[in-house]
Amino acid sequence: MGERNYIDLLALQTRIKESITDAFPGRYWVKAEIASWSPRSNGHCYLSLSQSRSGKSIAEIRAMIWKWKYPLLTQSFESSTGQRLQAGLTVRVQVTVSYSELYGISLFVEDIDPAFTLGEQALERKKAIEKLTAQGYMEMQKELALPDLPYRLAVITSKTAAGYQDFCHHLLDNPEGYAFQLDLFEALMQGEQAPASIMEALEEAGEKNYDAVLLLRGGGSELDLACFDDYELAVAIATCPVPVVTAIGHDKDVHIADMVAHASVKTPTALADLFLEAYEAQDAILDRLAQRIGGSLQRLVSGSELRVAQADAAIRQAVQRRIGQLDVLLQRSMGRISRGLLHKYADVARLKDNAVHRVQFAAQARVSAEVSKVALKEALIKASDPRSILALGYVLVTGKDNKVLKTVDKVSRGDRIGVRFSDGSLTAKVDEIYSDKIDNNQVKTA
């Protein structure tokens, strides 16, 4: 075979490099997504830029930021957007095209436009809003009813967030003493993982019997809050079975999450005020009801008092008329009774006189009989008087104990005895004692 013509690799690479240098002599602004991001310890940053279509990568190239540019570019981007440069961001970068015989083609990043990144997010946000509106998600939460007195509240936020502490203090330490039950569901509130983390907390809270779910964050940069413009998160909020109330960012920030929620306020303190005002409104309603009830009761009492006064006057008049009628009847009855009593008294007087005569006669007869009985008893008493017996010649003998002796059995020789006569008494000493039971044949002498 004959010898073929060829070119060595270095020569080929040199010609490619010269062609590329001639074709891309200056700097170019390129729109791309950061596919990988790798700062190195030597100060340089290596990254990959890519382009996708329908979810599939259609172009990719290596890029590099020199160490003397890297701090300036990252600081400028972060101060403008509030977010770190990282994989996943769509950016517009100014690059120069370089070709190395060893490493091939690559890009050197000279500048990064932060305004483009914000604009891309705004475009995505607009598309998400249009899609949510077309699918009917924007009004789903508005159809839910928030209770007049929401008590059980689920709070989705970061436990260490200053806004959460302000919210709890303002809500729970309210001067009126309104009580609430707060349950915290922790979630990431910024970054790529935030939508998924919030959606997980929403699902968990939605399965429980809460009066409302509160999505809480205390402000931040536009890119910090970009997660709240996520389409999937908006769908999760819209389909939550519990009313969702958001408090994200400051006055100038309105996010898709705010749009699809049942209600939204700007700050955690305003969110606490929303619920406090609900309780104050119910208090005001109760006060008005109390005033209406008090007024109705006052009118009812006044009307009742008037009716009672009228009834009292009518009763007084009826009683007076009745008393007058009864007085006339009483006078007539008293006349009839008086005349009847006079006739009756005359009859009674005659009966009384007859009875008095009969009683006097019976009493006299009874007294005479009783006098005779008393005289007879007096004669008997006198006849029974020991003094009368003693007058007949009998004596009364007493022993040493001054008791009447009725038998000689209680007397001994030498005893002193008393002898009572009708006209006096004496004492004697016993020398001999004779008993009828023993000395029947002896003569008994004193």
Residue, then its C-alpha position, 0 to 999 in steps of 0.5 A: m500500500g502506498e503511504r497515506n497523508y496525515i497530520d499529527l494530533l498536536a497540529l490538528q489541535t493547534r489548527i482547531k485552537e486557531s480556528i476557535t480563537d479566530a471565530f470567537p475573538g471577544r466576550y459573549w453573553v451566554k444563557a445556561e444552567i449551572a449543572s455543577w459547581s465546584p470551588r477548589s482549595n486553590g481559589h479557582c471554581y470549576l463548573s459545568l454549564s448546560q442547556s435542557r429541552s423537555g427535561k433532557s440535556i442537549a448541550e454541556i460545556r466545562a467552564m472555569i472562574w479564575k481565583w482573582k475573579y471568583p470572590l468578586l463575582t460571587q459577592s456581587f451576585e449574592s448581594s444583588t439576589g440574596q442567594r449563593l451561586q450553586a447548581g440548578l440556577t439559570v444564569r446569564v454569564q459573560v464568557t471567553v472561549s478557550y481551547s486547550e490542546l490537552y483539555g479541549i474547549s472550555l469557557f472562562v467566566e468573566d461576569i455574571d448578570p444577577a438581573f437575568t436570574l431574577g428575570e428568569q424566575a419572574l417568567e417562571r412565576k408568571k407561567a406558574i400563575e397562569k397554569l394555576t389559574a387555568q386549572g382552578y387552583m387559585e380559588m380552591q382555598k377561598e371556598l373553605a370556611l375559617p371558624d369564627l374562633p380558630y383555636r387549634l392552629a398548625v404552624i409550618t416554619s423553622k423552630t429557630a426563626a425569629g418571626y416564629q418567636d415574634f408570632c408566638h409572643h404576640l399571639l399567646d401573650n395577648p392582653e385579653g388572655y385569649a387562648f390558642q393551641l399551637d402545634l409546630f410542624e418544622a420545615l425548611m423555609q428557603g432553598e431548593q429543598a424547601p418546597a418539598s419540606i413544606m409540602e410534607a408538613l402540609e400533608e401531615a397537618g392536613e390529616k389532623n383536625y386543625d382550624a387553620v394551617l399557618l405558613l410562616r416566614g419572616g422575610g428575606s431576599e427575593l431569591d430566598l423567598a423564591c421557593f414560595d413561587d413553586y408550582e407544586l407547593a402552590v398546588a399542595i396549598a390549594t388542595c389542603p383540606v384545612p384553610v391555609v393562611t400565609a405570612i411570608g416576606h415584607d410588604k412588597d412581596v406577594h408570592i404564589a403561595d399567598m395567592v392560592a392560600h385562604a388568606s395572607v398577611k405580610t408579617p408574623t405579627a400581622l398574622a397573630d393580629l389576624f386571629l386576635e382580631a377574630y376573637e375581638a370581633q366575636d367579643a364585640i358581637l357578644d357585647r352588642l348582643a349583651q346590650r341588645i339583650g339588656g335593652s330588651l330586658q329593660r323594655l320588658v321589665s318596664g312594660s311588665e312594671l307598667r302592666v303590674a301597676q295597671a293591674d294593681a290599680a285595677i285590683r285596688q279599685a275592684v277590692q274597694r268596690r267589693i269591700g263597699q259591697l261587703d260592708v253594705l251586706l255586713q251592715r244588713s247582716m249585723g242588723r238582722i243578727s242584732r234583732g235576732l240576738l235581742h229576741k234570742y237574748a230575751d229567751v235566754a234570759r228567761l231560761k237563765d233565770n229559771a236555771v239559776h233558781r233551779v241551781q240555787f235550790a239544788a245547791q242549797a240542798r246539796v250543801s245541807a246534805e254535805v253539812s250533815k255528812v261533815a257533822l257526822k264525820e266530826a262526831l266520829i272523829k271526836a269519838s275516835d280521839p285518844r284524848s276522849i278515850l283517855a277521859l274515860g279512865y284509860v291510859l296510853v303507855t310508851g316505851k323507852d323509845n317513846k313508841v306506844l306499847k301495845t304488848v308486854d313482850k317488848v318491855s323488860r324489867g328495869d325499863r322506864i315507861g311513860v304513862r299518859f292520862s287525859d290530864g297529864s303524864l308520868t314515868a315509871k320503872v318496871d319491876e315485874i312483868y306479867s303475861d296473859k300467855i304465861d301467868n293466867n292465874q296471877v293477879k296483875t297489879a301495877 
